[in-house]
Amino acid sequence: MSGTPYQPVFNGSHTNLGDSRNTQFYTPETEPLELHHDDIPAGAAPRFMGAARHDGNRASYASSSGSAPTFVGEDDTTAKGRGFYGLDYNDSEYSANQPMTGHNAANESPYLDEKRGGVYPPPAAKSRRKVIIGSLIALAAIIIAVVVAVYFAVIKPKQNHTTTSNTANGAAGDSSDSGNSGSGSSSPTSRVVISGGDGSTVTMFDGSTSTYSNPHGGTWYYDPANPTASGARPQSWVPALNETFNFGVDVIRGVNVGGWLVTEPFIVPALYERYINSSDGPVLDEWHLTQRLRADNALDVLEDHYKTFITEQDFAEIAAAGLNFVRIPIAFWALEVRENEPFLAKSSWQYFLKAVQWARKYGLRINLDLHAVPGSQNGWNHSGRLGDINVLLGPMGIANAERSLDYIRVIAEFISQPEYRDVVVLFGITNEPFGPTIGKDAVQRYYLQAYNTVRNASGTGEGKGPWVVFHDAFLGLTNWAGFLPNADRTQLDIHQYICFNGQSADGYDKRVAAGQACKTWAAGQNDSMTAFGMTHVGEWSLAINDCGQWVNGVNLGARFDGSFTAGNFPNVGDCSLYTDYTQWDAEWKADMKQFALQSMSALQNWFFWTWKIGNSTVTGRPSAPVWSYQLGLQEGWMPTDPRDSQGACDSSDPFTPPLKAWQTGGAGAGQIPATAQAALAWPPQSLTDVADVATLPQYTQTGALLSLPAPTLTAVSGKATSTLSEGSWNNPSDTASMFVPVATCGYLDPWMGPNASPDPCPAVSATARRDYVPRAYITPRPVFSS
């Protein structure tokens, strides 16, 4: 690899950005390139976390091709009285009424015949010959029973890595996965296909069927008699969901499903193009999008987006792409809204539940990310409302933080339940709080309180609820070294982008030759694995400039071509070269792929942003193509096997696993020193712009607990329904009330802005709702202190 330092030709310049609290401008998911050298000495050789690769080829529990799929036989007579293991998942409108069949002796356990044989007494007299024959038959039956028991108890689990003991005689009813694909049965409903590999026929939850394509030995798994069984694996080398994913050894190769449950204009432009020429002006964020849709009686447009933008087929394709994790951004309005908040409440939660179902079926683990909290943690449009920061800043800073912590608690209680622990293994408590403005002290206090909230819900130790994920808050990895010693299962998340701020005319070829990704990122990621513990990159992309429709925000232009309206950047080049992928030749795509491989190698544990970019209604295709992993696979600039990234960067100083025992939920986990807890007590006594938080408006902890709806399960007979966990609450002793507005006080706008001066308890008559008009100011880039 070339040893020449990368020296891009930067022609951009920064203007005076003014007040650091003016965060109304949206720089989507930004983490500027130059901010994360983390004090690497000039000319230092790149280092790489390559040792974290773990390719021990665990045997897949169903062959990737050519083998018979796994079945369970139907037994309608055993459906009752089996709890939720005897119930079939009912996916609301996708549920189909299937004909039922009776007892199927051909597929029973041999123990069942033996059990039935003891019910009726034998005849009073037998001949000697019959006694001998009967004894031999009994002996043979015992031998067969022992062999079968050994097979199912020892051999088959080792071959399959599944937990199918509860499904061998599982009932099948209106499951969309019932059928006779590959069963060889003469009756189409006598057996149910519950798993298969490459080339198998899989029935989707909407009732359609398709041929499962997974060239990496992945196997899908869905047992309608036990819909929470987790036996799938995305690739042969990745632990199945019912096996332990060994963080620090097993590698995270993930993708975001951005723009789905939290919309962003550049990801789903068609939603926002609807109002681009409106006399009332364009909509800039989801707050104003839902306001307009509600006024037009058109909220079904957003519901249709949820239904169609990401589907089960996407999850199957993600597994087939060699990826093993999905990061799913959700917003607080998935749980509830209050007062005049216009968001479509609770609907997106139902689609998150579908995502859990799809992930379980295809062996994908979920990183659930709380992407938007009340008041906005960064002022960008992907926080729900473009404008000011109102979390841990300004007059509503504490009230909004307390409300956010309540939502973290509600989510943690839900996903810590046993039926979700195998699937939802990471929980990003708040996406991208803007630390340079909020301040490190307030962010760390908030993080500790959130951590304690999650662990109170989940318990402490391996397997008890999700890992807690902290974003670096744009403070850099080195600022988090040693944070919360002995904390149980935490991960540090950083978002690495090179496309914002100063622009370079250099293409992918020059960046690959210079090893830009390797030299910029590898050492910092590797060092953080030791200094903090498990560190991953929650977002990155192939964008090397800010070209693309609305990448910076609606109608804000791009720095690269000089059209940026919120700053002074000269023209570096033509954006059409980077937005019209139909013009890219094979050499261009090959350079892009190599840049992707170098990035994957340097970042090591990562989630690409994002899986899909929607088509523009103007061009009929994605207008920000380099942000789409799916399109890159289809067009040939993303690798079909991300493991090809091994060796793309030099491995001169790799992280040496494993992580410490306490970091993975082992000995010492959760034993944070009392001094560390006391130093970050909650709530803070002051904020960066508030000397005494006691003077701020406060909520009162008197609200009723919020219980999230769980999936509905329909009994196999179709005669009853039940939920998996009544109440959706993992820790029954967690009974503290929620923070809500004081009933005797008037309305306090959570988005009032940091410069407002409200009465801490306004008169009840002062309930006017202010129409908020966001201003387009650029968010200042973080500045590190030496």
Salt bridges, closest charged atoms under 4 A:
GLU29 OE2 - HIS371 NE2 3.19
GLU29 OE2 - HIS382 ND1 3.58
GLU31 OE2 - HIS36 NE2 1.75
GLU34 OE2 - ARG781 NH1 3.94
ASP55 OD2 - ARG53 NH2 1.86
ASP91 OD1 - LYS354 NZ 3.03
GLU108 OE2 - HIS103 NE2 2.32
GLU108 OE1 - ARG116 NH1 3.17
ASP177 OD1 - LYS361 NZ 3.09
GLU243 OE2 - HIS161 ND1 2.30
GLU243 OE1 - ARG233 NH2 3.50
ASP250 OD1 - ARG58 NH2 3.73
ASP285 OD1 - HIS288 ND1 2.77
GLU312 OE2 - LYS361 NZ 2.88
ASP314 OD1 - LYS612 NZ 3.11
GLU336 OE2 - ARG338 NE 3.01
GLU339 OE1 - ARG769 NH2 2.89
GLU341 OE2 - ARG403 NH1 2.84
ASP369 OD1 - ARG327 NH2 3.12
ASP369 OD2 - HIS371 ND1 2.70
ASP388 OD1 - ARG775 NH2 3.84
GLU432 OE1 - HIS382 NE2 3.50
GLU432 OE2 - HIS495 ND1 2.63
ASP441 OD2 - ARG445 NE 2.82
ASP472 OD1 - HIS471 NE2 3.37
ASP488 OD2 - ARG455 NE 3.14
ASP488 OD2 - ARG489 NH2 2.83
ASP493 OD2 - ARG327 NH2 3.87
ASP493 OD2 - HIS495 NE2 2.95
ASP493 OD1 - HIS536 NE2 3.95
ASP506 OD1 - LYS510 NZ 3.83
ASP527 OD2 - ARG47 NH2 2.80
GLU539 OE2 - ARG327 NH1 2.92
GLU539 OE1 - HIS495 ND1 3.62
ASP546 OD2 - ARG559 NH1 3.05
ASP580 OD1 - ARG621 NH2 3.15
GLU635 OE1 - LYS589 NZ 3.48
ASP641 OD2 - ARG643 NH2 2.84
ASP653 OD2 - ARG47 NH1 2.84
ASP734 OD1 - ARG409 NH2 2.87
ASP749 OD2 - ARG770 NH2 3.97
